[in-house]
């Protein structure tokens, strides 16, 4: 190979390497720009009190009210909800929410507790409707079939949207969790604490470039204090993002 050929080959290799470097740089810039569009939704830990419903005579503490946070803010909606914030750089829009929890197992657990505490109450789930039939704790129905899906128009980045959006907690979850604690409060031998179901929230949403993102949370109820024969709850809801 002559010197001229070596020089030409070296120039070709240099041009090829320069093209590869330019390609990698452009791809990194595109990736960074896409990341700047990406929203990141988070649910805050929420402390609350569960009390008897003030407009009902039923003793089950289904009236959940959030406590003030560190900034003095608290629940403003009459329906209990979790604060939803966007800690990403881009806006989230067309947010679809899907709720789920092992409701059939929880209904069975509530009926078992009612029998064990000799409480005249019967819980059923039929055609997506949770029903409680009882002369002592009240008769009611919760339409779980209509609570499994919710939606939000948008959530802007926290730097822009100072107040959080709110995700309404399904009433069926509140009712069953409160009933389990109420029935447990009637037990004389409190050895086994009732298994409060984990509520799962699946959020699907778009960024400003219309790319779809999905985030799933496991929401767990942690009880700090309960009393009054099960008519009072003090606790919090902890949300953990699933991988």
GUNU-131418 format. One line per field, with one value per residue: residue in one letter; x, y negated, z of N, C-alpha, C in turn. Coordinates in pm, 1 decimal. Each point is the difference from the previous one (the first is absolute). Example, Ala and Ser with C-alpha at 12.3 -4.5 7.8 and 13.67 -1.06 7.14 Angstrom:
<atoms>
rest = (A/S)
n_east = (1319.0/-35.0)
n_north = (569.0/-105.0)
n_up = (780.0/-72.0)
ca_east = (-89.0/82.0)
ca_north = (-119.0/-119.0)
ca_up = (0.0/6.0)
c_east = (90.0/-77.0)
c_north = (-120.0/-109.0)
c_up = (0.0/73.0)
</atoms>
This chain:
<atoms>
rest = (X/X/X/X/X/X/X/X/X/X/X/X/X/X/X/X/X/X/X/X/X/X/X/X/X/X/X/X/X/X/X/X/X/X/X/X/X/X/X/X/X/X/X/X/X/X/X/X/X/X/X/X/X/X/X/X/X/X/X/X/X/X/X/X/X/X/X/X/X/X/X/X/X/X/X/X/X/X/X/X/X/X/X/X/X/X/X/X/X/X/X/X/X/X/X/X/X/X/X/X/X/X/X/X/X/X/X/X/X/X/X/X/X/X/X/X/X/X/X/X/X/X/X/X/X/X/X/X/X/X/X/X/X/X/X/X/X/X/X/X/X/X/X/X/X/X/X/X/X/X/X/X/X/X/X/X/X/X/X/X/X/X/X/X/X/X/X/X/X/X/X/X/X/X/X/X/X/X/X/X/X/X/X/X/X/X/X/X/X/X/X/X/X/X/X/X/X/X/X/X/X/X/X/X/X/X/X/X/X/X/X/X/X/X/X/X/X/X/X/X/X/X/X/X/X/X/X/X/X/X/X/X/X/X/X/X/X/X/X/X/X/X/X)
n_east = (86.1/-31.2/87.7/-26.0/8.8/111.2/39.2/-36.8/56.6/106.1/-4.9/-17.1/96.5/75.6/-36.7/25.6/113.7/27.4/-40.8/70.3/101.2/-19.4/-11.1/104.2/60.1/-42.2/33.4/112.0/11.0/-33.6/84.8/89.5/-31.3/3.3/113.4/25.3/-55.1/81.3/-126.6/-7.4/-99.7/-26.9/-25.3/-47.3/80.3/-112.0/9.6/-76.9/-120.8/-37.9/-114.8/-96.6/-75.3/22.8/-26.1/63.3/-85.1/52.4/40.7/-1.8/131.1/-99.8/-7.7/79.7/79.1/68.8/114.0/19.1/62.1/127.9/-67.7/-68.1/27.4/-127.3/-89.5/-24.4/11.6/-134.1/60.4/32.4/117.5/85.6/93.7/-17.9/131.4/42.2/98.1/-56.4/60.5/-69.2/-101.4/-87.4/-52.2/-132.7/-6.5/23.9/-93.1/66.5/-105.5/70.5/-68.4/48.1/-99.4/4.2/134.3/-6.1/-92.8/70.1/106.9/-73.7/-50.7/125.6/44.3/-100.4/24.2/131.2/-44.3/-72.9/48.3/-126.9/96.1/-38.9/118.6/-38.6/47.2/-91.8/37.9/112.8/-97.0/68.1/-57.9/-52.4/-37.6/-47.8/-63.9/120.3/55.8/-125.7/-90.0/91.5/22.1/109.4/-9.2/62.2/-97.0/-49.9/67.3/1.4/-68.9/102.3/-5.9/112.2/-30.2/62.5/132.4/15.7/123.3/54.1/101.0/-95.3/-40.9/-17.0/-130.8/-0.9/-2.8/-121.2/37.3/-125.4/6.6/0.3/-128.6/-0.9/116.0/-46.2/-110.4/66.6/95.4/-93.2/-71.4/112.5/38.2/-120.2/-4.4/123.5/-50.3/-86.4/119.5/-19.3/32.9/73.1/12.2/-90.6/82.7/-114.3/-0.7/44.8/-87.8/93.1/-14.7/-28.7/81.8/-59.4/100.4/-77.6/103.6/-19.8/118.7/68.6/80.3/-102.6/109.9/-36.7/-37.9/53.5/-72.2/51.6/-97.4/67.9/-125.0/71.8/-103.0/60.1/-37.7/-18.5/-124.9/-71.0/-119.7/-61.4/55.4/105.3/-51.8/129.6/55.2/124.8/34.2/61.9/0.9/72.4/53.8/11.0/92.7/-75.1/91.4)
n_north = (120.0/-87.9/-104.0/-24.5/132.9/-0.9/-112.1/51.5/117.0/-67.2/-75.1/113.9/61.0/-110.2/-4.6/131.2/-12.0/-103.5/75.9/102.9/-82.4/-52.2/124.6/39.3/-110.6/15.2/129.8/-40.2/-93.2/93.4/85.2/-98.1/-28.1/131.1/6.3/-111.4/84.9/85.8/26.1/-26.6/86.2/-65.3/92.9/-101.0/23.8/59.8/-85.2/79.8/-48.0/116.2/-61.9/4.6/42.6/-131.2/44.2/93.8/92.3/41.5/97.9/55.8/-14.9/-21.3/-91.9/9.5/-63.0/-56.8/20.8/-119.0/-36.9/12.3/-22.4/79.8/64.7/16.4/89.6/-29.4/118.8/4.5/36.6/100.9/-61.1/44.4/-77.5/-43.9/18.5/-94.1/85.8/31.1/-7.7/102.7/-51.2/50.5/64.3/-12.0/-27.6/127.9/17.4/108.1/22.1/66.6/95.9/93.7/-53.7/106.7/5.3/-130.8/21.2/105.5/-78.3/-96.0/90.2/45.4/-125.7/-23.9/118.4/-28.7/-121.5/95.1/-62.4/-36.2/41.4/-30.4/29.9/-62.1/67.1/-70.6/41.0/8.2/44.9/-76.9/97.5/-78.6/112.8/-95.3/49.7/47.8/26.1/23.4/-36.2/39.9/-72.1/54.5/-83.6/109.1/45.3/-106.2/65.5/98.1/-97.2/-81.5/-131.2/-54.0/-127.0/-52.6/16.3/-127.3/-27.8/53.1/-31.9/50.3/123.5/-105.0/-0.7/109.4/89.9/51.7/117.5/8.6/31.9/123.8/-30.5/96.0/-52.3/-124.5/40.0/80.3/-89.6/-95.3/80.8/34.0/-127.0/-35.7/103.1/-30.7/-122.8/87.3/41.2/103.9/96.5/-112.0/120.4/28.4/-96.1/-57.9/75.5/-123.4/3.0/34.1/-129.8/41.5/-99.4/19.1/-84.6/-27.8/-61.4/-117.5/-9.6/-112.8/106.1/21.6/11.4/127.6/-29.7/92.5/-29.4/91.8/-22.7/49.1/-11.4/-20.7/47.3/-95.3/79.0/-120.1/-45.1/86.9/-53.4/-25.8/118.9/-55.2/-101.6/14.5/-61.2/23.1/-44.8/70.4/-52.9/108.8/-76.0/119.0/-60.8/73.6/97.3)
n_up = (0.0/-92.1/10.5/-129.1/-17.0/72.4/-62.4/-117.5/37.5/47.4/-110.7/-68.2/71.0/-11.5/-129.6/-5.2/71.3/-79.7/-102.3/51.5/26.9/-120.4/-49.2/75.9/-39.5/-127.2/10.9/60.7/-95.1/-90.3/59.4/8.2/-127.0/-28.0/72.3/-70.6/-87.9/61.2/27.9/127.9/8.7/112.1/91.5/70.8/103.9/35.9/102.0/71.9/24.2/50.7/-30.2/88.0/-99.3/-7.7/-123.0/68.1/39.2/-115.3/81.4/-120.7/27.6/-84.0/94.7/-107.9/86.3/-99.3/63.5/58.4/-115.3/-33.0/-113.4/81.7/-113.0/-27.9/35.3/-126.0/-55.6/-14.6/-113.4/79.7/-9.9/-91.3/54.8/-122.1/-4.9/-81.6/33.5/-116.6/-118.3/-46.3/-67.0/86.4/-103.9/-8.9/129.9/-21.8/93.2/34.9/79.1/90.7/59.6/80.3/-66.8/-81.6/9.1/-21.9/-92.2/-40.9/6.0/-56.9/-82.0/-13.7/-6.2/-83.1/-54.4/-3.5/-34.1/-58.9/-108.9/13.8/-82.5/-123.6/-51.8/-110.0/-104.9/-63.3/-120.6/70.6/80.6/84.2/69.3/94.6/57.3/80.6/105.8/29.7/-118.1/-34.2/-89.1/-88.5/-109.6/-49.9/-101.2/40.4/-73.3/64.3/93.7/-87.9/-60.8/-21.6/-8.5/-47.8/-19.9/104.4/14.1/29.7/-40.8/108.5/-82.1/-78.0/28.2/77.9/-26.8/75.0/-96.8/-13.0/52.0/-39.8/127.5/-52.0/-1.5/-91.4/-35.5/6.8/-60.4/-82.0/-24.1/-2.3/-77.4/-62.6/5.0/-43.8/-84.0/-35.8/4.4/-53.5/-46.3/79.0/-85.1/8.9/-49.4/-89.5/-36.4/-37.3/-106.8/12.0/-98.1/-88.1/-10.7/-122.1/-35.1/-116.0/-22.0/-101.9/-59.0/-59.4/-64.2/-7.1/-15.4/87.0/72.4/-0.2/124.1/78.7/106.2/80.8/86.5/103.4/41.4/108.9/66.6/68.6/98.0/52.0/1.9/68.3/17.5/116.2/30.7/-59.3/70.9/32.8/-106.0/30.2/-121.7/-92.3/-119.9/-18.9/-95.8/-59.7/-75.2/-82.0/-4.8)
ca_east = (-86.1/80.5/-24.5/-123.6/-112.5/-9.6/-57.0/-141.3/-70.0/-7.5/-100.8/-132.4/-30.4/-27.9/-132.9/-99.7/-8.3/-65.5/-142.6/-55.5/-6.5/-111.0/-124.1/-20.7/-32.6/-137.9/-90.1/-4.1/-79.4/-140.0/-39.2/-14.1/-120.5/-113.0/-5.3/-55.8/-145.0/-54.3/-55.3/16.9/-107.9/23.1/-105.4/58.2/-53.4/-114.7/-51.2/-143.8/-85.0/-123.1/-104.9/-135.3/-57.0/-85.2/-137.6/-55.5/6.3/82.6/119.6/125.2/70.1/23.6/22.5/144.2/38.9/145.0/54.1/86.1/137.7/100.9/-25.5/-129.1/-108.3/-70.0/-105.2/-95.9/-113.6/-80.0/32.1/138.2/85.1/144.1/66.4/77.6/89.4/84.5/134.3/77.7/17.1/-104.8/-138.4/-71.0/-136.1/-87.6/39.3/-99.7/29.6/-68.5/14.2/-28.5/45.2/-66.2/-125.8/-71.9/63.4/-28.3/-140.1/0.1/62.4/-95.6/-105.7/58.4/12.6/-135.3/-43.2/83.5/-36.1/-145.4/-61.1/-98.3/31.7/34.2/58.9/-8.2/44.4/-75.0/-9.3/80.2/-59.1/29.3/-115.8/4.0/-133.5/13.7/-83.8/81.3/98.7/-57.8/-11.2/46.0/53.8/104.3/12.4/140.0/12.2/17.6/112.3/126.1/65.9/-10.6/84.8/36.4/36.5/144.6/72.4/119.1/113.4/-19.1/53.3/-103.3/-126.0/39.0/-91.8/-6.6/-126.9/-49.5/-59.3/-105.4/11.5/-127.9/-80.9/-7.6/121.5/-15.7/-105.3/44.1/110.7/-58.1/-79.7/92.1/51.1/-112.6/-30.8/112.9/-13.4/-99.6/54.4/53.4/137.2/54.4/131.9/29.5/-50.8/-56.1/85.6/-57.0/45.9/82.1/-70.8/90.8/-41.6/76.0/-18.6/50.9/-13.0/79.7/79.1/-38.0/26.2/-99.5/54.6/-73.6/75.6/-81.0/54.1/-84.9/26.7/-63.6/-37.7/-22.0/-54.0/70.8/-78.5/77.3/-87.5/-143.1/-65.9/-144.6/-66.1/16.3/-68.7/95.8/126.6/104.4/102.4/45.1/9.4/135.2/-0.8/128.2/-1.6/42.2/100.8)
ca_north = (-120.0/-121.0/-105.2/-68.4/86.4/-2.4/-129.7/1.8/90.7/-65.8/-106.1/64.3/49.1/-118.0/-50.8/96.2/-18.2/-128.9/18.4/78.3/-89.4/-93.3/76.6/24.3/-128.3/-33.2/92.8/-40.7/-122.9/39.5/66.5/-101.8/-76.4/85.1/1.9/-127.2/9.1/108.5/-29.0/103.6/-17.2/60.3/-15.2/-35.3/64.1/-77.8/32.7/-24.4/51.3/63.4/-21.8/35.4/-95.1/-93.9/-3.7/134.5/57.5/120.6/-17.3/27.5/-128.1/-16.0/-141.7/-22.8/-140.0/-9.8/-97.0/-100.4/38.7/-88.5/-136.7/-44.0/38.5/121.8/38.1/-104.2/62.6/83.4/139.1/23.0/20.9/-2.6/-104.4/48.1/-104.2/29.9/-47.6/0.0/-128.4/-20.1/16.0/125.6/-30.5/115.0/98.8/103.8/65.0/127.2/46.3/141.9/63.6/131.3/-32.3/122.1/52.3/-91.6/25.0/124.2/-29.3/-78.5/90.7/86.0/-80.5/-23.8/122.8/22.9/-97.4/11.0/-122.4/32.1/-75.2/87.1/-73.4/71.8/-66.4/59.7/-88.0/-119.4/-83.3/42.5/-26.2/35.5/15.3/13.2/-87.0/-65.7/-92.2/-69.9/64.7/-92.9/60.0/-79.5/46.4/23.3/8.1/-135.7/-63.8/59.8/-84.3/-144.4/-70.0/-139.0/-63.6/-25.3/-40.6/-75.2/17.2/-60.9/-136.4/-86.2/26.3/3.4/86.9/131.6/56.1/94.6/125.3/42.7/139.0/71.7/11.2/140.5/28.3/-67.6/66.7/131.5/-16.5/-50.5/107.3/96.2/-56.7/-9.0/134.1/41.5/-72.5/67.3/127.3/1.1/50.0/-65.0/53.3/-10.7/-123.4/30.6/-29.2/-107.4/23.4/-99.4/-60.2/-23.5/-104.2/3.7/-126.1/-5.8/-140.4/-45.4/-120.9/-101.0/52.7/106.3/131.2/58.6/43.6/72.3/6.2/81.3/-19.7/79.9/-91.6/79.8/-68.9/25.7/-47.8/-45.6/16.8/10.2/13.6/-18.6/120.9/7.8/-111.1/-106.9/45.1/-99.1/70.7/-65.2/80.6/-4.5/44.0/48.8/17.8/134.0/0.4)
ca_up = (0.0/-12.0/99.1/-37.9/38.3/147.3/37.1/-38.9/91.5/131.1/-11.3/-4.9/135.6/81.4/-36.5/51.2/145.3/24.5/-26.5/111.6/116.2/-23.6/17.3/143.4/62.7/-36.5/69.5/140.4/6.7/-15.8/124.4/103.6/-27.2/36.7/146.2/45.9/-16.9/81.4/133.3/101.7/96.3/131.8/99.6/129.4/120.9/48.1/132.6/3.8/108.0/-42.4/98.8/-42.9/-95.8/75.3/-52.2/12.8/133.7/-4.9/84.6/-71.0/-24.8/-143.9/-31.2/8.7/-18.7/7.5/93.8/-64.7/-23.7/59.3/-45.0/50.9/-90.6/33.2/-93.6/-34.3/-67.1/89.9/-30.2/38.7/-116.8/20.1/-78.7/-114.2/-49.2/-115.1/31.8/-123.4/-66.5/-99.0/45.3/-24.9/-44.0/-29.3/100.5/27.3/128.2/22.7/138.4/24.2/124.1/12.4/67.4/38.2/121.2/110.5/37.3/78.9/128.7/79.1/45.6/102.8/121.2/51.5/67.4/118.2/103.8/17.9/-50.9/-105.6/-121.4/-112.3/-111.7/-127.4/-122.3/-109.6/-118.2/21.0/104.9/136.9/85.8/141.7/57.2/144.6/82.0/103.2/-56.6/-114.2/-131.3/-103.4/-122.4/-63.8/-138.1/-33.5/-146.0/-51.2/69.5/-41.7/-99.5/18.7/-96.4/22.3/-127.2/-5.9/120.5/-40.8/90.9/132.1/-1.2/-59.5/70.7/141.1/72.9/-64.5/-44.5/100.0/-44.8/93.4/41.1/-19.2/121.5/41.8/76.7/129.2/76.1/46.2/94.8/124.8/59.3/60.7/125.2/93.3/50.2/83.0/126.1/83.4/47.1/136.0/-6.7/-119.8/-29.3/-142.1/-59.2/-132.5/-115.4/-81.2/-137.9/-69.2/-113.1/-112.0/-94.5/-125.9/-70.3/-136.8/-39.2/-113.3/16.5/-97.9/-133.6/-16.7/32.0/112.3/117.6/98.5/135.5/87.6/143.0/104.4/107.9/120.2/117.1/125.2/113.9/115.5/116.8/-22.2/129.2/3.3/-47.3/-144.7/-67.5/-25.5/-59.4/-25.4/-75.0/-122.7/-121.7/-56.1/-139.6/-48.2/-144.7/-40.6/-106.6)
c_east = (89.2/-37.3/-129.8/-122.9/-20.4/-64.2/-150.3/-81.9/-17.6/-105.8/-139.8/-42.5/-34.4/-137.9/-109.7/-18.4/-69.1/-149.8/-67.5/-14.7/-114.0/-133.6/-31.4/-38.1/-144.2/-98.6/-11.8/-83.4/-148.6/-51.1/-21.1/-126.0/-125.4/-15.2/-59.4/-150.8/-63.2/-54.7/31.6/-99.9/31.8/-121.1/64.8/-60.5/-107.3/-45.5/-148.3/-60.3/-124.4/-103.1/-132.7/-53.1/-95.8/-144.2/-65.9/14.6/89.1/129.9/132.4/68.3/37.8/23.0/147.2/31.1/151.1/40.8/85.8/141.3/95.2/-21.4/-135.6/-117.0/-62.8/-105.8/-95.3/-124.4/-80.3/23.0/147.7/84.0/146.6/62.2/89.1/83.0/82.9/137.6/91.9/6.5/-111.3/-138.3/-51.5/-144.1/-74.3/32.1/-116.8/41.9/-82.7/30.8/-28.2/49.9/-77.0/-132.9/-76.0/57.4/-32.3/-143.7/-8.6/60.1/-94.4/-112.5/51.2/13.2/-136.4/-51.3/76.7/-35.8/-150.2/-71.0/-96.6/22.0/41.8/43.8/-9.3/57.9/-67.8/-16.9/73.2/-53.4/31.8/-115.8/29.1/-143.2/14.4/-94.1/82.9/99.9/-49.0/2.0/37.3/51.2/100.0/25.0/146.9/20.9/23.9/119.0/136.4/77.4/-26.5/91.9/26.1/43.2/150.6/54.2/128.3/115.7/-19.2/52.1/-101.3/-130.9/30.8/-88.0/-9.5/-138.0/-42.8/-61.8/-101.4/16.4/-135.0/-74.2/-5.1/121.7/-9.3/-100.1/45.8/113.6/-52.1/-80.3/89.1/50.6/-110.0/-30.5/112.2/-5.5/-99.6/51.4/55.1/146.5/62.3/143.1/38.5/-64.1/-53.1/94.2/-69.3/51.2/87.2/-76.2/101.6/-60.2/91.2/-32.9/64.4/-24.5/92.9/87.9/-33.9/34.5/-89.5/58.4/-67.6/94.6/-96.3/73.1/-99.6/42.9/-71.5/-23.9/-41.1/-49.3/75.8/-78.4/94.0/-78.4/-140.8/-66.2/-148.4/-75.8/6.3/-64.6/93.8/129.2/93.8/112.8/45.2/3.1/137.3/-3.9/140.9/-9.8/54.2/100.1/-65.0)
c_north = (-124.4/-101.1/-73.3/80.1/1.0/-129.9/-3.4/89.0/-65.1/-109.7/58.4/49.1/-117.9/-57.7/90.9/-16.7/-131.5/9.8/76.5/-88.5/-99.3/68.6/22.6/-128.5/-39.8/90.4/-35.9/-126.0/30.8/64.7/-100.6/-83.2/79.3/5.8/-129.2/-3.6/90.7/-49.8/115.1/-25.5/74.4/-26.9/-24.3/84.2/-90.2/50.6/-37.2/49.6/60.6/-8.7/54.0/-108.6/-94.1/-4.8/136.9/46.6/123.8/-21.5/23.9/-131.6/-19.5/-145.4/-30.7/-144.8/-9.5/-108.3/-101.6/52.4/-103.0/-145.7/-53.4/35.6/130.5/28.8/-116.2/57.5/82.2/148.9/21.8/34.9/-7.4/-109.9/61.3/-115.2/51.8/-59.8/6.0/-139.3/-31.1/23.7/139.8/-34.0/129.4/116.6/94.7/76.7/127.9/49.3/149.6/38.4/130.4/-11.1/125.2/59.3/-88.0/14.9/126.1/-22.5/-77.6/89.3/92.9/-75.3/-26.7/121.5/20.7/-94.1/-2.5/-129.6/34.5/-87.0/97.5/-85.6/84.8/-86.1/71.1/-102.6/-133.2/-93.6/61.1/-38.8/44.7/3.6/26.2/-95.6/-79.1/-99.6/-66.7/82.4/-101.6/77.9/-96.7/58.3/10.0/2.0/-137.9/-72.9/48.9/-86.0/-147.3/-66.3/-143.3/-59.3/-17.9/-26.0/-67.0/28.0/-78.3/-142.7/-99.9/12.0/19.7/94.0/135.2/27.6/104.4/121.7/45.9/148.7/70.2/19.1/144.2/39.6/-61.5/76.1/133.9/-10.5/-46.6/108.0/103.8/-50.4/-11.8/136.2/51.8/-68.0/63.5/133.0/-13.2/42.3/-51.5/47.7/-22.3/-126.6/30.1/-41.4/-103.7/15.9/-113.9/-47.7/-33.0/-104.5/5.8/-126.0/8.7/-140.1/-30.9/-117.2/-96.6/41.8/119.0/140.0/51.4/46.2/69.6/3.7/76.8/-21.1/107.2/-92.2/82.8/-86.5/44.3/-63.6/-38.3/25.3/28.0/27.7/-21.1/121.7/12.6/-113.5/-116.4/60.3/-119.3/74.2/-78.6/99.7/-22.7/58.3/38.1/25.1/138.9/-10.3/35.2)
c_up = (0.0/106.8/-31.5/40.1/151.7/47.3/-31.4/93.1/136.9/-1.0/-1.0/137.7/91.5/-27.1/52.9/151.5/35.4/-21.8/112.9/124.0/-14.4/20.7/147.3/72.6/-27.5/72.8/147.7/19.1/-11.9/128.4/111.8/-20.4/35.8/151.2/55.4/-15.5/105.6/133.5/95.8/111.9/129.2/89.2/135.9/112.1/59.6/136.3/7.0/130.7/-61.5/110.8/-51.3/-92.8/73.6/-48.3/8.1/143.6/5.5/78.6/-72.8/-37.4/-147.4/-41.1/22.8/-33.5/15.8/98.6/-75.0/-18.2/60.6/-37.9/46.6/-88.1/43.2/-103.2/-23.5/-65.8/100.4/-23.0/28.1/-122.5/39.3/-85.9/-108.6/-55.0/-117.2/27.0/-122.1/-60.3/-98.4/58.0/-32.3/-36.4/-30.2/93.3/27.9/125.2/11.7/140.8/8.4/138.8/14.7/75.0/42.7/128.7/121.2/48.0/85.5/138.4/90.8/53.6/110.5/132.2/62.7/75.4/129.9/113.9/27.4/-38.6/-112.4/-124.0/-108.3/-117.9/-126.4/-111.4/-116.4/-110.9/21.2/106.2/135.7/89.9/143.1/50.3/149.3/70.2/99.8/-58.3/-127.5/-127.9/-107.1/-120.0/-61.3/-139.4/-40.7/-151.6/-61.5/61.8/-48.1/-99.7/30.7/-102.2/46.4/-133.4/-12.0/140.2/-47.2/95.9/129.6/5.7/-54.4/76.4/147.9/82.1/-70.4/-58.6/103.6/-67.1/104.5/30.9/-19.7/132.3/50.6/83.0/139.6/87.1/55.8/101.5/136.0/70.8/67.4/135.0/104.9/62.0/89.0/136.7/94.6/55.4/141.0/0.0/-129.2/-27.0/-146.3/-56.9/-139.3/-112.2/-88.4/-143.3/-51.6/-123.3/-108.8/-92.9/-122.0/-79.7/-138.4/-53.1/-116.9/41.1/-113.8/-143.2/-31.9/14.0/126.5/110.7/96.6/133.9/87.4/145.1/81.3/119.0/122.4/114.3/124.5/113.9/114.4/128.1/-50.2/133.6/-10.5/-46.4/-151.5/-76.5/-31.8/-52.6/-11.1/-71.7/-121.3/-114.6/-62.4/-141.1/-43.0/-149.6/-33.0/-114.4/-133.2)
</atoms>
